Amino acid sequence: MQLSRCGAAGDRVSIGRFTFSWLATFAIAASAFFFTATLPAAALSEIKREELPAPASPEEAPEKSVPLPDPIQTTPPTGAKPDEAEPEEEEPEQVEPGQPAQPNGATQGVDDPNAPLPEILYDLEKLPEPVRRMRQLILDAAKTGDIEKLRPLIGSGDDATQLSLAEVEGDAIDFLRGLSGDTEGQEILAILEEVLTSGYVHLDPGTPQELYAWPYFFAMPLEKLTSPQRVELFKIVTAGDYEDMKTYGTYTFYRAGIAPDGQWVFFVAGE
């Protein structure tokens, strides 16, 4: 009976060991299968992780390359507008050496022979008061026979009366005296008086060049003078002078101009 119990117990022990061994084997096999099944995915994940480069820090990031323009390129790229050229400044009118700028029509004369003839005026009441006053002062000085009386009327500096188309050197009164046929300058005074007692014209009204000019022949083509007007002309010039002027087509003897503010602008002769 004891042997039977021992045998039965040994059988149970053997069965238990067998069962444990089988379970262990199954567990090991299952673990191996699970490990084997999951290995490729894990390995692949590890490989991909190794291939990806580590992100660069801001300090290590390379700068972007910006293409520089071709320094030799002379034409603008397509679609670009060339720079607009700046407008050229007009050069001031050049004055020849020894030829001062002529103020307010001293050399105006007849610009267009076909232009309408200016109105010839004799009525002194139509003159502005400053013009009328300066004209009378000049006439009063001329009638004295003393050319020095013109000095305060001529003035000096930039506002001085123009006495020649060229630059006047030296004293203005000495220059006028030298133009006269006599040594005292009385001939030039007589011419000045004769000019200012003739008819006059009003030039460029309403402009900075506005002027009252004597004699009116200065602003008219000679060929358009009437017979009575030529009689007035011969009070100032000779017939020989007239023939010479016809070469130029305009009056070239002495003329005088006074600005609306009363400034004696010029007393000149010549072309």
Accessible surface in RSA format (square Angstrom, percent):
REM  Atomic radii and reference values for relative SASA: ProtOr
REM  Chains: A
REM  Algorithm: Lee & Richards
REM  Probe-radius: 1.40
REM  Slices: 20
REM RES _ NUM      All-atoms   Total-Side   Main-Chain    Non-polar    All polar
REM                ABS   REL    ABS   REL    ABS   REL    ABS   REL    ABS   REL
RES MET A   1   169.89  88.0 132.93  88.0  36.96  88.0 101.48  86.3  68.41  90.6
RES GLN A   2   141.97  79.4 139.70 102.1   2.27   5.4  42.90  91.3  99.07  75.1
RES LEU A   3   154.88  86.3 147.35 105.4   7.53  18.9 147.76 103.8   7.12  19.2
RES SER A   4    74.78  63.2  59.23  79.1  15.55  35.8  36.83  78.4  37.95  53.2
RES ARG A   5   165.41  69.4 159.77  81.4   5.64  13.4  58.11  79.4 107.30  65.0
RES CYS A   6    84.90  64.2  73.00  81.4  11.90  28.0  27.60  69.9  57.30  61.8
RES GLY A   7    37.14  45.8   0.00   N/A  37.14  45.8  36.39  99.9   0.75   1.7
RES ALA A   8    42.95  39.5  35.62  55.0   7.33  16.7  40.22  56.6   2.73   7.2
RES ALA A   9    38.86  35.7  38.01  58.7   0.84   1.9  38.59  54.3   0.26   0.7
RES GLY A  10    32.87  40.5   0.00   N/A  32.87  40.5  31.27  85.8   1.59   3.6
RES ASP A  11    88.28  61.8  87.37  87.0   0.91   2.2  18.89  44.4  69.40  69.2
RES ARG A  12   156.63  65.8 147.40  75.1   9.23  22.0  69.85  95.5  86.78  52.6
RES VAL A  13    74.84  49.2  68.04  61.6   6.80  16.4  74.17  64.4   0.67   1.8
RES SER A  14    68.34  57.8  61.11  81.6   7.23  16.7  33.59  71.5  34.75  48.7
RES ILE A  15   113.19  64.4 110.22  82.1   2.98   7.2 113.19  81.5   0.00   0.0
RES GLY A  16    36.48  45.0   0.00   N/A  36.48  45.0  32.20  88.4   4.28   9.6
RES ARG A  17   173.83  73.0 167.38  85.3   6.45  15.4  58.72  80.3 115.11  69.8
RES PHE A  18   144.70  72.4 139.10  86.2   5.59  14.6 144.31  87.5   0.39   1.1
RES THR A  19    62.91  44.7  60.83  61.7   2.08   5.0  48.40  65.0  14.51  21.9
RES PHE A  20   147.87  74.0 145.69  90.2   2.19   5.7 147.35  89.3   0.53   1.5
RES SER A  21    61.47  51.9  57.23  76.4   4.24   9.8  27.49  58.5  33.98  47.6
RES TRP A  22   143.93  57.8 139.07  67.3   4.85  11.4 112.89  60.2  31.04  50.4
RES LEU A  23    92.94  51.8  89.36  63.9   3.58   9.0  89.69  63.0   3.26   8.8
RES ALA A  24    36.83  33.9  28.50  44.0   8.33  18.9  36.10  50.8   0.73   1.9
RES THR A  25    84.79  60.3  82.68  83.8   2.11   5.0  62.78  84.3  22.01  33.3
RES PHE A  26   123.78  61.9 119.29  73.9   4.50  11.7 123.43  74.8   0.35   1.0
RES ALA A  27    53.20  48.9  48.21  74.4   4.99  11.4  52.61  74.1   0.59   1.6
RES ILE A  28   121.86  69.3 118.73  88.5   3.13   7.5 121.31  87.4   0.55   1.5
RES ALA A  29    56.28  51.8  45.69  70.5  10.59  24.1  52.49  73.9   3.79  10.0
RES ALA A  30    47.08  43.3  36.09  55.7  10.99  25.0  43.89  61.8   3.19   8.4
RES SER A  31    71.33  60.3  62.15  82.9   9.17  21.1  38.35  81.7  32.98  46.2
RES ALA A  32    53.45  49.1  44.89  69.3   8.55  19.4  52.80  74.4   0.65   1.7
RES PHE A  33   151.94  76.0 146.52  90.8   5.42  14.1 151.36  91.8   0.57   1.6
RES PHE A  34   138.91  69.5 137.78  85.3   1.13   2.9 138.91  84.2   0.00   0.0
RES PHE A  35   129.15  64.6 128.20  79.4   0.95   2.5 129.11  78.3   0.04   0.1
RES THR A  36    89.79  63.9  84.96  86.1   4.83  11.5  65.87  88.5  23.92  36.2
RES ALA A  37    61.93  56.9  31.20  48.1  30.73  69.9  42.11  59.3  19.82  52.5
RES THR A  38    57.73  41.1  53.38  54.1   4.35  10.4  46.64  62.6  11.09  16.8
RES LEU A  39    87.76  48.9  86.00  61.5   1.76   4.4  87.76  61.6   0.00   0.0
RES PRO A  40    85.90  62.6  75.88  69.2  10.02  36.4  83.48  68.9   2.42  15.0
RES ALA A  41    70.52  64.8  58.10  89.7  12.42  28.3  64.68  91.1   5.84  15.5
RES ALA A  42    62.95  57.9  48.83  75.3  14.13  32.1  57.05  80.3   5.91  15.6
RES ALA A  43    41.15  37.8  33.36  51.5   7.79  17.7  40.92  57.6   0.23   0.6
RES LEU A  44    92.27  51.4  90.70  64.9   1.57   3.9  91.75  64.4   0.52   1.4
RES SER A  45    50.54  42.7  42.82  57.1   7.72  17.8  29.30  62.4  21.24  29.8
RES GLU A  46    82.57  47.4  82.32  62.3   0.25   0.6  35.04  67.8  47.53  38.8
RES ILE A  47    88.54  50.4  88.52  65.9   0.03   0.1  88.52  63.7   0.03   0.1
RES LYS A  48   117.66  57.4 116.42  71.4   1.24   2.9  67.79  61.0  49.88  53.1
RES ARG A  49   144.41  60.6 130.79  66.7  13.61  32.4  67.36  92.1  77.04  46.7
RES GLU A  50   128.36  73.7  94.84  71.8  33.52  79.8  41.90  81.0  86.46  70.6
RES GLU A  51   130.14  74.7 101.04  76.4  29.10  69.3  44.04  85.2  86.10  70.3
RES LEU A  52   131.97  73.5 119.40  85.4  12.57  31.6 119.43  83.9  12.54  33.7
RES PRO A  53   116.93  85.2  93.67  85.4  23.26  84.5 104.08  85.9  12.85  79.8
RES ALA A  54    90.45  83.2  62.47  96.4  27.98  63.7  67.88  95.6  22.57  59.8
RES PRO A  55   132.59  96.6 103.82  94.6  28.76 104.6 114.48  94.5  18.10 112.5
RES ALA A  56    64.80  59.6  32.64  50.4  32.17  73.2  36.29  51.1  28.51  75.5
RES SER A  57    43.76  37.0  35.45  47.3   8.31  19.1  38.30  81.6   5.46   7.6
RES PRO A  58   120.39  87.7  95.85  87.4  24.53  89.2 103.55  85.5  16.84 104.7
RES GLU A  59   153.64  88.2 116.09  87.8  37.55  89.4  73.53 142.2  80.10  65.4
RES GLU A  60   131.17  75.3 104.35  78.9  26.81  63.8  42.00  81.2  89.17  72.8
RES ALA A  61    51.52  47.4  37.95  58.6  13.57  30.9  37.95  53.4  13.57  35.9
RES PRO A  62   121.63  88.6  96.73  88.2  24.90  90.5 106.98  88.3  14.65  91.1
RES GLU A  63   167.20  96.0 136.27 103.1  30.94  73.7  58.23 112.6 108.98  89.0
RES LYS A  64   193.75  94.5 168.76 103.5  24.99  59.5 118.20 106.4  75.54  80.5
RES SER A  65   111.13  93.9  77.81 103.8  33.32  76.8  51.92 110.6  59.21  82.9
RES VAL A  66   113.30  74.6  97.36  88.1  15.93  38.4  97.96  85.1  15.33  41.6
RES PRO A  67   120.88  88.1  97.27  88.7  23.60  85.8 108.43  89.5  12.45  77.4
RES LEU A  68   157.30  87.6 130.24  93.2  27.05  68.0 130.63  91.7  26.66  71.8
RES PRO A  69   112.87  82.3  93.83  85.5  19.04  69.2 105.20  86.9   7.67  47.7
RES ASP A  70    81.47  57.1  66.82  66.5  14.65  34.6  28.74  67.6  52.73  52.6
RES PRO A  71   128.01  93.3  88.45  80.6  39.56 143.8 100.85  83.3  27.16 168.8
RES ILE A  72   140.72  80.1 131.35  97.9   9.37  22.6 136.93  98.6   3.79  10.3
RES GLN A  73    93.42  52.2  63.53  46.4  29.89  71.2  30.54  65.0  62.88  47.7
RES THR A  74   131.10  93.2  92.27  93.5  38.83  92.5  76.57 102.8  54.54  82.4
RES THR A  75    94.55  67.2  91.21  92.5   3.34   8.0  67.98  91.3  26.57  40.2
RES PRO A  76    70.89  51.7  50.00  45.6  20.89  75.9  56.57  46.7  14.32  89.0
RES PRO A  77    87.52  63.8  78.42  71.5   9.10  33.1  85.21  70.4   2.31  14.4
RES THR A  78   148.64 105.7 111.91 113.5  36.73  87.5  84.26 113.2  64.37  97.3
RES GLY A  79    79.02  97.4   0.00   N/A  79.02  97.4  43.47 119.3  35.55  79.6
RES ALA A  80    47.39  43.6  25.13  38.8  22.26  50.6  34.36  48.4  13.04  34.5
RES LYS A  81   188.28  91.9 165.37 101.5  22.91  54.6 108.13  97.3  80.15  85.4
RES PRO A  82    97.52  71.1  85.75  78.2  11.78  42.8  91.08  75.2   6.44  40.1
RES ASP A  83   143.89 100.8 115.55 115.0  28.34  67.0  40.04  94.2 103.86 103.6
RES GLU A  84   163.61  93.9 137.80 104.2  25.82  61.5  58.03 112.2 105.58  86.2
RES ALA A  85    98.84  90.9  65.33 100.8  33.51  76.2  75.19 105.9  23.65  62.7
RES GLU A  86   153.22  88.0 134.51 101.8  18.72  44.6  50.49  97.7 102.74  83.9
RES PRO A  87   123.57  90.1 101.72  92.7  21.85  79.4 112.93  93.2  10.64  66.1
RES GLU A  88   166.38  95.5 138.07 104.5  28.31  67.4  57.92 112.0 108.47  88.6
RES GLU A  89   161.42  92.7 137.21 103.8  24.21  57.6  57.31 110.8 104.11  85.0
RES GLU A  90   168.29  96.6 139.71 105.7  28.58  68.0  59.74 115.5 108.55  88.6
RES GLU A  91   148.28  85.1 122.85  92.9  25.43  60.5  44.73  86.5 103.55  84.5
RES PRO A  92   105.47  76.9  91.52  83.4  13.95  50.7 102.94  85.0   2.53  15.7
RES GLU A  93   163.51  93.9 133.06 100.7  30.44  72.5  55.53 107.4 107.98  88.2
RES GLN A  94   141.59  79.2 119.33  87.2  22.26  53.0  60.38 128.5  81.20  61.6
RES VAL A  95    77.71  51.1  50.72  45.9  27.00  65.0  53.80  46.7  23.92  64.9
RES GLU A  96   125.44  72.0 118.94  90.0   6.50  15.5  43.59  84.3  81.85  66.8
RES PRO A  97   136.70  99.6 105.80  96.4  30.90 112.3 117.93  97.4  18.77 116.7
RES GLY A  98    41.33  51.0   0.00   N/A  41.33  51.0  26.66  73.2  14.67  32.9
RES GLN A  99    72.65  40.6  70.37  51.4   2.28   5.4  20.17  42.9  52.47  39.8
RES PRO A 100    56.43  41.1  42.00  38.3  14.43  52.5  53.93  44.5   2.50  15.5
RES ALA A 101    78.98  72.6  57.87  89.3  21.11  48.0  62.94  88.6  16.04  42.5
RES GLN A 102    53.75  30.1  27.34  20.0  26.41  62.9  23.41  49.8  30.34  23.0
RES PRO A 103    49.49  36.1  39.93  36.4   9.55  34.7  49.49  40.9   0.00   0.0
RES ASN A 104    39.61  27.3  32.03  31.0   7.58  18.3   0.87   2.1  38.75  37.4
RES GLY A 105    16.01  19.7   0.00   N/A  16.01  19.7   8.61  23.6   7.40  16.6
RES ALA A 106     0.00   0.0   0.00   0.0   0.00   0.0   0.00   0.0   0.00   0.0
RES THR A 107    64.98  46.2  41.09  41.7  23.90  56.9  23.78  31.9  41.20  62.3
RES GLN A 108    52.84  29.6  37.16  27.2  15.69  37.3  19.77  42.1  33.07  25.1
RES GLY A 109    13.22  16.3   0.00   N/A  13.22  16.3   7.90  21.7   5.32  11.9
RES VAL A 110    37.12  24.4  10.09   9.1  27.03  65.1  12.50  10.9  24.62  66.8
RES ASP A 111   120.20  84.2  82.61  82.2  37.59  88.9  38.66  91.0  81.54  81.3
RES ASP A 112    72.38  50.7  65.84  65.5   6.54  15.5  23.59  55.5  48.78  48.7
RES PRO A 113    69.53  50.7  69.37  63.2   0.16   0.6  69.37  57.3   0.16   1.0
RES ASN A 114   132.98  91.7 105.59 102.0  27.40  66.0  26.28  63.3 106.70 103.1
RES ALA A 115    39.75  36.5  31.69  48.9   8.06  18.3  35.22  49.6   4.53  12.0
RES PRO A 116   127.24  92.7 102.03  93.0  25.21  91.6 113.64  93.8  13.61  84.6
RES LEU A 117    84.83  47.2  58.67  42.0  26.16  65.8  58.84  41.3  25.99  69.9
RES PRO A 118    38.92  28.4  21.20  19.3  17.72  64.4  32.39  26.7   6.54  40.6
RES GLU A 119   119.70  68.7 101.04  76.4  18.66  44.4  50.41  97.5  69.29  56.6
RES ILE A 120    42.34  24.1  22.25  16.6  20.10  48.4  22.25  16.0  20.10  54.5
RES LEU A 121    19.11  10.6  17.66  12.6   1.45   3.6  19.11  13.4   0.00   0.0
RES TYR A 122   121.93  56.9 101.82  57.9  20.11  52.3  94.16  70.8  27.77  34.2
RES ASP A 123    68.55  48.0  58.44  58.2  10.11  23.9  29.04  68.3  39.51  39.4
RES LEU A 124    63.89  35.6  60.95  43.6   2.94   7.4  60.95  42.8   2.94   7.9
RES GLU A 125   133.30  76.5 112.34  85.0  20.96  49.9  49.96  96.6  83.34  68.0
RES LYS A 126   122.37  59.7  96.04  58.9  26.33  62.7  66.47  59.8  55.90  59.5
RES LEU A 127     4.61   2.6   0.00   0.0   4.61  11.6   0.20   0.1   4.42  11.9
RES PRO A 128    41.18  30.0  28.95  26.4  12.23  44.4  40.96  33.8   0.22   1.4
RES GLU A 129   100.56  57.7  94.59  71.6   5.97  14.2  52.01 100.6  48.55  39.6
RES PRO A 130    52.63  38.4  46.84  42.7   5.79  21.0  50.72  41.9   1.91  11.9
RES VAL A 131     0.00   0.0   0.00   0.0   0.00   0.0   0.00   0.0   0.00   0.0
RES ARG A 132    71.17  29.9  70.86  36.1   0.31   0.7  24.06  32.9  47.11  28.6
RES ARG A 133   145.81  61.2 138.48  70.6   7.33  17.5  41.53  56.8 104.28  63.2
RES MET A 134    28.30  14.7  28.19  18.7   0.11   0.3  28.30  24.1   0.00   0.0
RES ARG A 135    18.64   7.8  18.64   9.5   0.00   0.0   0.00   0.0  18.64  11.3
RES GLN A 136    77.89  43.6  77.89  56.9   0.00   0.0  35.78  76.2  42.11  31.9
RES LEU A 137    60.29  33.6  57.45  41.1   2.84   7.1  57.45  40.3   2.84   7.7
RES ILE A 138     0.25   0.1   0.25   0.2   0.00   0.0   0.25   0.2   0.00   0.0
RES LEU A 139     6.74   3.8   6.74   4.8   0.00   0.0   6.74   4.7   0.00   0.0
RES ASP A 140    66.83  46.8  61.76  61.5   5.07  12.0  27.97  65.8  38.86  38.8
RES ALA A 141     8.43   7.7   4.45   6.9   3.98   9.0   8.30  11.7   0.13   0.3
RES ALA A 142     6.61   6.1   0.03   0.0   6.58  15.0   0.03   0.0   6.58  17.4
RES LYS A 143   130.65  63.7  95.69  58.7  34.96  83.2  54.77  49.3  75.88  80.8
RES THR A 144    79.68  56.7  42.13  42.7  37.55  89.5  51.16  68.7  28.52  43.1
RES GLY A 145    26.30  32.4   0.00   N/A  26.30  32.4  19.46  53.4   6.85  15.3
RES ASP A 146    61.16  42.8  56.82  56.6   4.34  10.3  22.54  53.1  38.61  38.5
RES ILE A 147     2.87   1.6   1.92   1.4   0.95   2.3   1.92   1.4   0.95   2.6
RES GLU A 148    70.74  40.6  65.28  49.4   5.46  13.0  39.86  77.1  30.89  25.2
RES LYS A 149   107.37  52.4 100.61  61.7   6.75  16.1  44.90  40.4  62.46  66.5
RES LEU A 150     1.47   0.8   1.47   1.1   0.00   0.0   1.47   1.0   0.00   0.0
RES ARG A 151    97.83  41.1  95.11  48.5   2.72   6.5  57.17  78.1  40.66  24.6
RES PRO A 152   107.72  78.5  73.77  67.2  33.95 123.4  85.30  70.4  22.41 139.3
RES LEU A 153    31.64  17.6  20.99  15.0  10.66  26.8  22.37  15.7   9.28  25.0
RES ILE A 154     5.47   3.1   3.59   2.7   1.88   4.5   3.59   2.6   1.88   5.1
RES GLY A 155    42.58  52.5   0.00   N/A  42.58  52.5  29.69  81.5  12.89  28.9
RES SER A 156    94.42  79.8  77.06 102.8  17.36  40.0  42.53  90.6  51.89  72.7
RES GLY A 157    64.65  79.7   0.00   N/A  64.65  79.7  42.22 115.9  22.43  50.2
RES ASP A 158   155.41 108.9 116.43 115.9  38.99  92.2  39.01  91.8 116.40 116.1
RES ASP A 159   101.31  71.0  95.52  95.1   5.79  13.7  22.22  52.3  79.09  78.9
RES ALA A 160    36.50  33.6  22.37  34.5  14.13  32.1  22.37  31.5  14.13  37.4
RES THR A 161     8.86   6.3   0.65   0.7   8.21  19.6   0.00   0.0   8.86  13.4
RES GLN A 162    20.94  11.7  13.44   9.8   7.50  17.9  20.94  44.6   0.00   0.0
RES LEU A 163     8.00   4.5   3.07   2.2   4.93  12.4   3.07   2.2   4.93  13.3
RES SER A 164    23.89  20.2  19.39  25.9   4.50  10.4   5.59  11.9  18.29  25.6
RES LEU A 165    24.34  13.6  22.82  16.3   1.52   3.8  22.82  16.0   1.52   4.1
RES ALA A 166    46.39  42.6  44.40  68.5   1.98   4.5  44.40  62.5   1.98   5.3
RES GLU A 167   119.59  68.7  99.49  75.3  20.10  47.9  27.43  53.1  92.16  75.2
RES VAL A 168    44.84  29.5  22.00  19.9  22.84  55.0  22.79  19.8  22.05  59.8
RES GLU A 169   150.12  86.2 125.53  95.0  24.59  58.5  44.99  87.0 105.13  85.8
RES GLY A 170    72.22  89.1   0.00   N/A  72.22  89.1  41.49 113.9  30.73  68.8
RES ASP A 171    55.35  38.8  37.94  37.8  17.41  41.2  27.71  65.2  27.64  27.6
RES ALA A 172    29.72  27.3  25.50  39.3   4.22   9.6  25.62  36.1   4.10  10.9
RES ILE A 173     0.68   0.4   0.68   0.5   0.00   0.0   0.68   0.5   0.00   0.0
RES ASP A 174    81.83  57.3  72.32  72.0   9.51  22.5  26.29  61.9  55.54  55.4
RES PHE A 175    57.11  28.6  46.99  29.1  10.12  26.3  55.46  33.6   1.66   4.7
RES LEU A 176     1.33   0.7   1.33   1.0   0.00   0.0   1.33   0.9   0.00   0.0
RES ARG A 177    67.15  28.2  64.17  32.7   2.98   7.1  29.48  40.3  37.67  22.8
RES GLY A 178    64.72  79.8   0.00   N/A  64.72  79.8  36.87 101.2  27.85  62.4
RES LEU A 179    72.27  40.3  46.30  33.1  25.97  65.3  49.32  34.6  22.96  61.8
RES SER A 180    12.90  10.9   0.00   0.0  12.90  29.7   0.15   0.3  12.75  17.9
RES GLY A 181    70.32  86.7   0.00   N/A  70.32  86.7  34.46  94.6  35.87  80.3
RES ASP A 182    49.53  34.7  38.98  38.8  10.55  24.9  45.37 106.8   4.15   4.1
RES THR A 183   115.81  82.4 101.65 103.1  14.16  33.7  88.06 118.3  27.75  41.9
RES GLU A 184   102.72  59.0 100.25  75.8   2.47   5.9  28.61  55.3  74.11  60.5
RES GLY A 185     0.00   0.0   0.00   N/A   0.00   0.0   0.00   0.0   0.00   0.0
RES GLN A 186    93.61  52.3  88.95  65.0   4.66  11.1  21.43  45.6  72.17  54.7
RES GLU A 187    85.40  49.0  77.66  58.8   7.74  18.4  31.50  60.9  53.90  44.0
RES ILE A 188     3.65   2.1   3.23   2.4   0.42   1.0   3.23   2.3   0.42   1.1
RES LEU A 189     3.61   2.0   3.13   2.2   0.48   1.2   3.40   2.4   0.21   0.6
RES ALA A 190    57.87  53.2  49.31  76.1   8.57  19.5  53.79  75.7   4.08  10.8
RES ILE A 191    31.02  17.6  28.16  21.0   2.86   6.9  31.02  22.3   0.00   0.0
RES LEU A 192     1.24   0.7   1.24   0.9   0.00   0.0   1.24   0.9   0.00   0.0
RES GLU A 193    53.14  30.5  53.14  40.2   0.00   0.0   8.10  15.7  45.04  36.8
RES GLU A 194    67.09  38.5  65.63  49.7   1.46   3.5   8.97  17.4  58.12  47.5
RES VAL A 195     0.00   0.0   0.00   0.0   0.00   0.0   0.00   0.0   0.00   0.0
RES LEU A 196     0.23   0.1   0.00   0.0   0.23   0.6   0.00   0.0   0.23   0.6
RES THR A 197    75.89  54.0  45.01  45.6  30.88  73.6  38.22  51.3  37.67  56.9
RES SER A 198    26.55  22.4   9.89  13.2  16.66  38.4  19.49  41.5   7.06   9.9
RES GLY A 199     1.00   1.2   0.00   N/A   1.00   1.2   0.00   0.0   1.00   2.2
RES TYR A 200     0.76   0.4   0.76   0.4   0.00   0.0   0.75   0.6   0.02   0.0
RES VAL A 201     0.08   0.1   0.08   0.1   0.00   0.0   0.08   0.1   0.00   0.0
RES HIS A 202    58.57  32.0  41.03  28.5  17.53  44.9  21.85  22.5  36.71  42.7
RES LEU A 203    14.06   7.8  12.67   9.1   1.39   3.5  14.06   9.9   0.00   0.0
RES ASP A 204    55.72  39.0  44.21  44.0  11.51  27.2   9.45  22.2  46.27  46.1
RES PRO A 205    83.01  60.5  67.72  61.7  15.28  55.6  67.95  56.1  15.06  93.6
RES GLY A 206    76.88  94.8   0.00   N/A  76.88  94.8  40.53 111.2  36.36  81.4
RES THR A 207    59.38  42.2  47.41  48.1  11.98  28.5  51.39  69.0   7.99  12.1
RES PRO A 208   123.35  89.9  89.10  81.2  34.26 124.5 102.81  84.9  20.54 127.7
RES GLN A 209    88.18  49.3  87.12  63.7   1.06   2.5  29.08  61.9  59.10  44.8
RES GLU A 210    35.97  20.7  34.34  26.0   1.64   3.9   2.07   4.0  33.91  27.7
RES LEU A 211     0.81   0.5   0.81   0.6   0.00   0.0   0.81   0.6   0.00   0.0
RES TYR A 212    13.42   6.3  13.42   7.6   0.00   0.0   2.29   1.7  11.13  13.7
RES ALA A 213     0.00   0.0   0.00   0.0   0.00   0.0   0.00   0.0   0.00   0.0
RES TRP A 214     0.29   0.1   0.29   0.1   0.00   0.0   0.00   0.0   0.29   0.5
RES PRO A 215     0.00   0.0   0.00   0.0   0.00   0.0   0.00   0.0   0.00   0.0
RES TYR A 216     0.53   0.2   0.53   0.3   0.00   0.0   0.53   0.4   0.00   0.0
RES PHE A 217     0.28   0.1   0.27   0.2   0.01   0.0   0.27   0.2   0.01   0.0
RES PHE A 218     2.98   1.5   2.98   1.8   0.00   0.0   2.98   1.8   0.00   0.0
RES ALA A 219    12.97  11.9   4.68   7.2   8.29  18.9   4.83   6.8   8.14  21.6
RES MET A 220     3.44   1.8   3.31   2.2   0.13   0.3   3.31   2.8   0.13   0.2
RES PRO A 221     5.32   3.9   5.32   4.9   0.00   0.0   5.32   4.4   0.00   0.0
RES LEU A 222     1.97   1.1   1.97   1.4   0.00   0.0   1.97   1.4   0.00   0.0
RES GLU A 223   122.50  70.3  85.76  64.9  36.74  87.5  66.74 129.1  55.75  45.5
RES LYS A 224    81.37  39.7  64.41  39.5  16.96  40.4  51.51  46.4  29.86  31.8
RES LEU A 225     7.34   4.1   0.15   0.1   7.19  18.1   0.15   0.1   7.19  19.3
RES THR A 226    71.17  50.6  63.71  64.6   7.46  17.8  67.36  90.5   3.82   5.8
RES SER A 227    70.71  59.8  64.54  86.1   6.17  14.2  37.26  79.3  33.45  46.9
RES PRO A 228    94.89  69.2  86.93  79.2   7.96  28.9  92.46  76.3   2.43  15.1
RES GLN A 229    30.75  17.2  30.68  22.4   0.07   0.2   8.05  17.1  22.70  17.2
RES ARG A 230    74.56  31.3  74.56  38.0   0.00   0.0   9.68  13.2  64.88  39.3
RES VAL A 231    93.73  61.7  91.44  82.8   2.30   5.5  92.46  80.3   1.27   3.4
RES GLU A 232    49.83  28.6  47.31  35.8   2.51   6.0  20.45  39.6  29.38  24.0
RES LEU A 233     0.00   0.0   0.00   0.0   0.00   0.0   0.00   0.0   0.00   0.0
RES PHE A 234    87.32  43.7  65.77  40.7  21.55  56.1  66.29  40.2  21.04  60.2
RES LYS A 235   137.74  67.2 108.36  66.5  29.39  70.0  65.91  59.3  71.83  76.5
RES ILE A 236    23.47  13.4   3.10   2.3  20.37  49.1   6.29   4.5  17.18  46.6
RES VAL A 237     5.62   3.7   0.00   0.0   5.62  13.6   3.91   3.4   1.71   4.6
RES THR A 238    87.47  62.2  81.00  82.1   6.47  15.4  80.83 108.6   6.64  10.0
RES ALA A 239    63.73  58.6  57.94  89.4   5.79  13.2  58.10  81.8   5.63  14.9
RES GLY A 240    43.49  53.6   0.00   N/A  43.49  53.6  36.70 100.7   6.78  15.2
RES ASP A 241    51.05  35.8  48.97  48.7   2.08   4.9   6.35  14.9  44.71  44.6
RES TYR A 242    23.99  11.2  23.99  13.7   0.00   0.0  12.88   9.7  11.11  13.7
RES GLU A 243    96.09  55.2  87.41  66.1   8.68  20.7  42.45  82.1  53.64  43.8
RES ASP A 244    94.90  66.5  91.35  90.9   3.55   8.4  27.01  63.6  67.90  67.7
RES MET A 245     7.41   3.8   6.84   4.5   0.57   1.4   7.40   6.3   0.01   0.0
RES LYS A 246   104.77  51.1  83.82  51.4  20.95  49.9  47.48  42.7  57.29  61.0
RES THR A 247   114.04  81.1  78.34  79.4  35.70  85.1  63.45  85.2  50.59  76.5
RES TYR A 248   133.17  62.2 101.50  57.8  31.66  82.4  60.50  45.5  72.67  89.6
RES GLY A 249    26.45  32.6   0.00   N/A  26.45  32.6  20.51  56.3   5.95  13.3
RES THR A 250    16.03  11.4  16.03  16.3   0.00   0.0  15.99  21.5   0.05   0.1
RES TYR A 251     3.61   1.7   0.00   0.0   3.61   9.4   0.00   0.0   3.61   4.5
RES THR A 252    21.25  15.1  17.34  17.6   3.91   9.3   3.56   4.8  17.69  26.7
RES PHE A 253    45.65  22.8  44.09  27.3   1.56   4.1  45.65  27.7   0.00   0.0
RES TYR A 254    23.78  11.1  23.78  13.5   0.00   0.0  10.85   8.2  12.93  15.9
RES ARG A 255     5.98   2.5   5.98   3.0   0.00   0.0   0.00   0.0   5.98   3.6
RES ALA A 256     0.00   0.0   0.00   0.0   0.00   0.0   0.00   0.0   0.00   0.0
RES GLY A 257     0.00   0.0   0.00   N/A   0.00   0.0   0.00   0.0   0.00   0.0
RES ILE A 258     0.16   0.1   0.16   0.1   0.00   0.0   0.16   0.1   0.00   0.0
RES ALA A 259    10.32   9.5  10.32  15.9   0.00   0.0  10.32  14.5   0.00   0.0
RES PRO A 260    43.60  31.8  38.58  35.2   5.02  18.3  38.78  32.0   4.82  30.0
RES ASP A 261   107.95  75.6  78.37  78.0  29.59  70.0  45.69 107.5  62.27  62.1
RES GLY A 262     9.44  11.6   0.00   N/A   9.44  11.6   6.35  17.4   3.09   6.9
RES GLN A 263    62.25  34.8  54.64  39.9   7.61  18.1  25.82  55.0  36.43  27.6
RES TRP A 264     3.29   1.3   0.33   0.2   2.96   6.9   0.30   0.2   2.99   4.8
RES VAL A 265     4.47   2.9   2.91   2.6   1.56   3.8   3.10   2.7   1.38   3.7
RES PHE A 266     0.00   0.0   0.00   0.0   0.00   0.0   0.00   0.0   0.00   0.0
RES PHE A 267     2.59   1.3   2.08   1.3   0.51   1.3   2.08   1.3   0.51   1.5
RES VAL A 268     0.15   0.1   0.00   0.0   0.15   0.4   0.15   0.1   0.00   0.0
RES ALA A 269    36.19  33.3  17.82  27.5  18.37  41.8  18.04  25.4  18.15  48.1
RES GLY A 270    28.16  34.7   0.00   N/A  28.16  34.7  26.97  74.0   1.19   2.7
RES GLU A 271   126.53  72.6  78.82  59.6  47.71 113.6  42.91  83.0  83.62  68.3
END  Absolute sums over single chains surface
CHAIN  1 A    19020.6      15317.3       3703.3      11631.3       7389.4
END  Absolute sums over all chains
TOTAL         19020.6      15317.3       3703.3      11631.3       7389.4
